[in-house]
């Protein structure tokens, strides 16, 4: 099992052309089912780092960890809403 190198808390999330296309389609309201799945997966897993360990050791540990927790919180809110039943 290979380890994924940890990015800086404030660093841009990795992406590729398919992620860009999916996010553009989500924003334009023209996303296919595949675009929707890919775009939301990128937001939750990469941009928000929802399932990453938020702790960042080092000289700026406090601010980097807090920044990572803020990103993570956004992803957690999206995941939470995706699992709640709507009250009708």
Biotite code that builds the C-alpha atoms (Angstrom):
import biotite.structure as struc

atoms = struc.array([
    struc.Atom([0.000, 0.000, 0.000], chain_id="A", res_id=1, res_name="UNK", atom_name="CA", element="C"),
    struc.Atom([1.484, 3.341, -1.015], chain_id="A", res_id=2, res_name="UNK", atom_name="CA", element="C"),
    struc.Atom([1.182, 6.465, 1.093], chain_id="A", res_id=3, res_name="UNK", atom_name="CA", element="C"),
    struc.Atom([-0.309, 9.575, -0.432], chain_id="A", res_id=4, res_name="UNK", atom_name="CA", element="C"),
    struc.Atom([1.940, 12.558, 0.329], chain_id="A", res_id=5, res_name="UNK", atom_name="CA", element="C"),
    struc.Atom([0.197, 15.061, 2.566], chain_id="A", res_id=6, res_name="UNK", atom_name="CA", element="C"),
    struc.Atom([-0.406, 18.426, 0.936], chain_id="A", res_id=7, res_name="UNK", atom_name="CA", element="C"),
    struc.Atom([-0.239, 21.744, 2.722], chain_id="A", res_id=8, res_name="UNK", atom_name="CA", element="C"),
    struc.Atom([-3.496, 22.554, 4.509], chain_id="A", res_id=9, res_name="UNK", atom_name="CA", element="C"),
    struc.Atom([-3.938, 25.641, 2.334], chain_id="A", res_id=10, res_name="UNK", atom_name="CA", element="C"),
    struc.Atom([-2.814, 23.942, -0.876], chain_id="A", res_id=11, res_name="UNK", atom_name="CA", element="C"),
    struc.Atom([-4.956, 23.423, -3.932], chain_id="A", res_id=12, res_name="UNK", atom_name="CA", element="C"),
    struc.Atom([-6.601, 20.025, -4.225], chain_id="A", res_id=13, res_name="UNK", atom_name="CA", element="C"),
    struc.Atom([-5.303, 17.794, -7.014], chain_id="A", res_id=14, res_name="UNK", atom_name="CA", element="C"),
    struc.Atom([-7.520, 17.648, -10.102], chain_id="A", res_id=15, res_name="UNK", atom_name="CA", element="C"),
    struc.Atom([-7.471, 16.577, -13.726], chain_id="A", res_id=16, res_name="UNK", atom_name="CA", element="C"),
    struc.Atom([-9.342, 17.630, -16.860], chain_id="A", res_id=17, res_name="UNK", atom_name="CA", element="C"),
    struc.Atom([-12.304, 15.348, -16.113], chain_id="A", res_id=18, res_name="UNK", atom_name="CA", element="C"),
    struc.Atom([-12.721, 17.017, -12.700], chain_id="A", res_id=19, res_name="UNK", atom_name="CA", element="C"),
    struc.Atom([-12.690, 20.465, -14.325], chain_id="A", res_id=20, res_name="UNK", atom_name="CA", element="C"),
    struc.Atom([-15.315, 19.400, -16.853], chain_id="A", res_id=21, res_name="UNK", atom_name="CA", element="C"),
    struc.Atom([-17.507, 17.907, -14.102], chain_id="A", res_id=22, res_name="UNK", atom_name="CA", element="C"),
    struc.Atom([-17.340, 21.056, -11.938], chain_id="A", res_id=23, res_name="UNK", atom_name="CA", element="C"),
    struc.Atom([-18.086, 23.294, -14.934], chain_id="A", res_id=24, res_name="UNK", atom_name="CA", element="C"),
    struc.Atom([-21.123, 21.130, -15.750], chain_id="A", res_id=25, res_name="UNK", atom_name="CA", element="C"),
    struc.Atom([-22.329, 21.229, -12.128], chain_id="A", res_id=26, res_name="UNK", atom_name="CA", element="C"),
    struc.Atom([-22.116, 25.017, -12.055], chain_id="A", res_id=27, res_name="UNK", atom_name="CA", element="C"),
    struc.Atom([-23.802, 25.405, -15.456], chain_id="A", res_id=28, res_name="UNK", atom_name="CA", element="C"),
    struc.Atom([-26.626, 23.040, -14.485], chain_id="A", res_id=29, res_name="UNK", atom_name="CA", element="C"),
    struc.Atom([-25.846, 20.724, -17.395], chain_id="A", res_id=30, res_name="UNK", atom_name="CA", element="C"),
    struc.Atom([-24.133, 17.902, -15.503], chain_id="A", res_id=31, res_name="UNK", atom_name="CA", element="C"),
    struc.Atom([-24.801, 14.324, -16.501], chain_id="A", res_id=32, res_name="UNK", atom_name="CA", element="C"),
    struc.Atom([-25.121, 11.687, -13.789], chain_id="A", res_id=33, res_name="UNK", atom_name="CA", element="C"),
    struc.Atom([-21.423, 10.899, -14.249], chain_id="A", res_id=34, res_name="UNK", atom_name="CA", element="C"),
    struc.Atom([-20.491, 14.585, -13.989], chain_id="A", res_id=35, res_name="UNK", atom_name="CA", element="C"),
    struc.Atom([-22.534, 14.892, -10.800], chain_id="A", res_id=36, res_name="UNK", atom_name="CA", element="C"),
    struc.Atom([-20.889, 11.880, -9.184], chain_id="A", res_id=37, res_name="UNK", atom_name="CA", element="C"),
    struc.Atom([-17.394, 12.897, -10.233], chain_id="A", res_id=38, res_name="UNK", atom_name="CA", element="C"),
    struc.Atom([-17.845, 16.556, -9.270], chain_id="A", res_id=39, res_name="UNK", atom_name="CA", element="C"),
    struc.Atom([-19.245, 15.783, -5.835], chain_id="A", res_id=40, res_name="UNK", atom_name="CA", element="C"),
    struc.Atom([-16.597, 13.112, -5.228], chain_id="A", res_id=41, res_name="UNK", atom_name="CA", element="C"),
    struc.Atom([-13.901, 15.666, -6.052], chain_id="A", res_id=42, res_name="UNK", atom_name="CA", element="C"),
    struc.Atom([-15.458, 18.267, -3.731], chain_id="A", res_id=43, res_name="UNK", atom_name="CA", element="C"),
    struc.Atom([-15.907, 15.812, -0.840], chain_id="A", res_id=44, res_name="UNK", atom_name="CA", element="C"),
    struc.Atom([-12.675, 13.828, -1.167], chain_id="A", res_id=45, res_name="UNK", atom_name="CA", element="C"),
    struc.Atom([-10.167, 16.260, -2.646], chain_id="A", res_id=46, res_name="UNK", atom_name="CA", element="C"),
    struc.Atom([-11.239, 19.875, -2.126], chain_id="A", res_id=47, res_name="UNK", atom_name="CA", element="C"),
    struc.Atom([-12.714, 19.383, 1.342], chain_id="A", res_id=48, res_name="UNK", atom_name="CA", element="C"),
    struc.Atom([-10.494, 16.488, 2.430], chain_id="A", res_id=49, res_name="UNK", atom_name="CA", element="C"),
    struc.Atom([-13.477, 15.137, 4.332], chain_id="A", res_id=50, res_name="UNK", atom_name="CA", element="C"),
    struc.Atom([-11.856, 11.815, 5.196], chain_id="A", res_id=51, res_name="UNK", atom_name="CA", element="C"),
    struc.Atom([-8.285, 13.057, 5.631], chain_id="A", res_id=52, res_name="UNK", atom_name="CA", element="C"),
    struc.Atom([-6.527, 13.454, 8.967], chain_id="A", res_id=53, res_name="UNK", atom_name="CA", element="C"),
    struc.Atom([-6.706, 17.208, 9.619], chain_id="A", res_id=54, res_name="UNK", atom_name="CA", element="C"),
    struc.Atom([-3.662, 17.375, 11.905], chain_id="A", res_id=55, res_name="UNK", atom_name="CA", element="C"),
    struc.Atom([-0.669, 19.073, 10.293], chain_id="A", res_id=56, res_name="UNK", atom_name="CA", element="C"),
    struc.Atom([2.555, 18.909, 12.325], chain_id="A", res_id=57, res_name="UNK", atom_name="CA", element="C"),
    struc.Atom([5.308, 21.455, 12.071], chain_id="A", res_id=58, res_name="UNK", atom_name="CA", element="C"),
    struc.Atom([6.030, 25.103, 12.647], chain_id="A", res_id=59, res_name="UNK", atom_name="CA", element="C"),
    struc.Atom([2.500, 26.239, 11.703], chain_id="A", res_id=60, res_name="UNK", atom_name="CA", element="C"),
    struc.Atom([0.684, 23.245, 13.187], chain_id="A", res_id=61, res_name="UNK", atom_name="CA", element="C"),
    struc.Atom([-2.045, 25.271, 14.895], chain_id="A", res_id=62, res_name="UNK", atom_name="CA", element="C"),
    struc.Atom([-3.099, 27.355, 11.914], chain_id="A", res_id=63, res_name="UNK", atom_name="CA", element="C"),
    struc.Atom([-2.603, 24.574, 9.362], chain_id="A", res_id=64, res_name="UNK", atom_name="CA", element="C"),
    struc.Atom([-4.672, 22.141, 11.435], chain_id="A", res_id=65, res_name="UNK", atom_name="CA", element="C"),
    struc.Atom([-7.450, 24.688, 11.960], chain_id="A", res_id=66, res_name="UNK", atom_name="CA", element="C"),
    struc.Atom([-7.475, 25.461, 8.232], chain_id="A", res_id=67, res_name="UNK", atom_name="CA", element="C"),
    struc.Atom([-7.711, 21.741, 7.398], chain_id="A", res_id=68, res_name="UNK", atom_name="CA", element="C"),
    struc.Atom([-10.554, 21.341, 9.907], chain_id="A", res_id=69, res_name="UNK", atom_name="CA", element="C"),
    struc.Atom([-12.456, 24.150, 8.177], chain_id="A", res_id=70, res_name="UNK", atom_name="CA", element="C"),
    struc.Atom([-12.103, 22.409, 4.829], chain_id="A", res_id=71, res_name="UNK", atom_name="CA", element="C"),
    struc.Atom([-13.153, 19.123, 6.372], chain_id="A", res_id=72, res_name="UNK", atom_name="CA", element="C"),
    struc.Atom([-16.248, 20.700, 7.954], chain_id="A", res_id=73, res_name="UNK", atom_name="CA", element="C"),
    struc.Atom([-17.560, 21.732, 4.527], chain_id="A", res_id=74, res_name="UNK", atom_name="CA", element="C"),
    struc.Atom([-17.271, 18.139, 3.283], chain_id="A", res_id=75, res_name="UNK", atom_name="CA", element="C"),
    struc.Atom([-18.887, 16.797, 6.441], chain_id="A", res_id=76, res_name="UNK", atom_name="CA", element="C"),
    struc.Atom([-21.889, 19.082, 5.937], chain_id="A", res_id=77, res_name="UNK", atom_name="CA", element="C"),
    struc.Atom([-22.335, 17.894, 2.345], chain_id="A", res_id=78, res_name="UNK", atom_name="CA", element="C"),
    struc.Atom([-22.072, 14.239, 3.377], chain_id="A", res_id=79, res_name="UNK", atom_name="CA", element="C"),
    struc.Atom([-24.497, 14.810, 6.251], chain_id="A", res_id=80, res_name="UNK", atom_name="CA", element="C"),
    struc.Atom([-27.136, 16.328, 3.979], chain_id="A", res_id=81, res_name="UNK", atom_name="CA", element="C"),
    struc.Atom([-26.676, 13.534, 1.464], chain_id="A", res_id=82, res_name="UNK", atom_name="CA", element="C"),
    struc.Atom([-27.643, 10.999, 4.134], chain_id="A", res_id=83, res_name="UNK", atom_name="CA", element="C"),
    struc.Atom([-30.550, 12.807, 5.822], chain_id="A", res_id=84, res_name="UNK", atom_name="CA", element="C"),
    struc.Atom([-34.105, 12.028, 4.761], chain_id="A", res_id=85, res_name="UNK", atom_name="CA", element="C"),
    struc.Atom([-36.008, 15.175, 3.780], chain_id="A", res_id=86, res_name="UNK", atom_name="CA", element="C"),
    struc.Atom([-38.875, 16.135, 6.070], chain_id="A", res_id=87, res_name="UNK", atom_name="CA", element="C"),
    struc.Atom([-41.958, 16.176, 3.905], chain_id="A", res_id=88, res_name="UNK", atom_name="CA", element="C"),
])
